[in-house]
């Protein structure tokens, strides 16, 4: 694939497109079907949601109206409306703790997300290497080419949440 990937500055931050072929590889490797609800935090154009919708029920949350409408159009064109839906809102104002799987391609540190989650009992999928969470433990790291996806969750028992050292 040549050329540049889509990018857009929104009121909530920067959005950059994920590579669908890489996401599909990661989602297959994680067995997304085991999750009852996958929520994409900052779902952009809906590519990650539509791919996740092949495996499980999905909600995409996007604050940018243009991107949210593009995402809704994609889900409709792919006939995924029964499994994939979108909300045009700031995901920090939503009840994201209902999901057992959250996905984010972060453009800034995840402190606000972790604060909203509290002691949430689920898995956080982080696309890219730039902003690992501070209070979650790395469970698994997938890599394909230069792309990565890391799976985090809260450590059960012990002294509370920690993150794997050196990651």
Residue, then its C-alpha position, 0 to 999 in steps of 0.5 A: x500500500x503506497x501513499x498516505x493514510x487519512x488524517x484529520x484534526x478534530x476538536x478532541x484531537x488528531x485522528x489517523x486511519x488504521x490499516x485495515x489489513x493489520x487490524x484484521x490480522x490483530x483482531x483474528x489473533x485476539x479472538x474478538x468473538x469472545x467479547x460481548x461488546x467492543x467499543x472503539x474510543x474515537x472511532x473516526x471513519x469506522x474502519x476498526x468498528x466495521x472490522x470488529x463487527x465481523x466478530x462481535x457487537x460494536x459501538x464506535x464513539x466519535x466526537x467529530x460529526x463528519x467522521x461519525x457520519x462517514x463511519x455510519x455510512x460505511x457500516x450501512x454500505x457493508x450491511x453491518x448495522x445490526x452489529x455495528x453502531x455509532x455515537x457522535x459524542x466525547x467518549x469520556x462522557x459515555x458509560x464505556x465501562x459497559x464494554x468488556x473490550x475497549x479499543x483506542x488508537x491514542x493521540x495523547x496519554x491515556x490518563x483521562x481514559x484510565x480515570x474514567x475506567x476506575x477499576x473496570x474489569x475488561x481488556x483495552x486494546x491499544x493500537x500503536x506504541x506511543x501511549x501505553x496506559x500507566x495503571x493497566x498491565x500488559x497482557x499481550x503484544x502483537x506485531x505485524x511489520x511496523x504496526x503493534x497492538x497491545x492488550x492491557x487489563x487490570x491485574x487481579x489481586x495483589x497490591x492493585x493495578x500495575x503495568x509490566x516492567x520495561x514495556 
